[in-house]
Amino acid sequence: SSSSSSSLSSPLSSSVLSSREWEDLRVAYEANDERRELVIKGCRDVQKAAKQAVYAAHRGNISQARDLIEKANVDIKRLQQDLIADAPSLRYGSFSGALEELAEAELFLQWLEEDDGNDDDDKDEEERRRRESEDNNKRPLLPRRQELASGLLDYSGYLGALSD
């Protein structure tokens, strides 16, 4: 009976990890959880800006849509650089979803801009050149295949809604 009570002692006393190692693990998990929460909160802002850009584009406010997309691109790049780059497992979930929403908004705006009923090809060419020459930091973070595919599927829904 006394030998069985000694074998039921604290699991930490017989653990392969020292109490300092357990503490290090706890701190690492907490830091990862804090980083994950920052990603989730930041992605909400990106998704909100992307959705508002689509709504603005639906209302014909192309300038506001562009501004919102630019803000979303700045925010998603900051998240990538500050939080995702060192913790790639956090790309899945909220971050991926934010990229999908942003892809939808960019595709929808691009479609509207190219289908404005104006056949002025010179104007379109000038606009294309202007965009290509913009600061590289304003260029969107490229989504991965799955994120792009999901964005394309949702984009088709926006087109369907537009035709109703």
C-alpha positions, 0 to 999 in steps of 0.5 A: 500500500505504501509503495502504491502511494509513492508511485502515485506521486506528482506526475511532474516529479517523475516526468522526463521534463524538468519543471523549468522545461514545463515552464518554458513550454507554458510560456511558448504556448502562451506566446503562440496564443497571443500571436494567434489572437493578434493575427485573428484581430488583424485579419478581421480588419482586412476582411472588413476592408475587403467586404466594404470595398465590394460594397463600395464597388457595388454602389459605384464608388470605385475610388473608395473601393480602391482605397479600402483594397489598398488599406487591406493590402497594407494590413495583410502585408504587415500581418505577414511580415510581423506575425506569419513569417515567423509562425507559418502555421498561423497562415491557415484559418483567419489569415487565409480567409482574409486573403480570400476576401481580399482576392474577391474584392480585387477581382470584382473591382478589376472586373468592374473597371475593365467592363465600364462600357468605355472602349478607350483603350489608351486610357486603360493602357495608361491606367495599367502602366500607372499601376505597374509603376506604383511602389511595390509595397502597394502590390498585393500579397499573392494568395496561394492556390487554395486561397485564390480558388476560393476567392474566385468562387466567391467572386462569381457569386458577386457577378451573379448578384450584379446581374440580378 
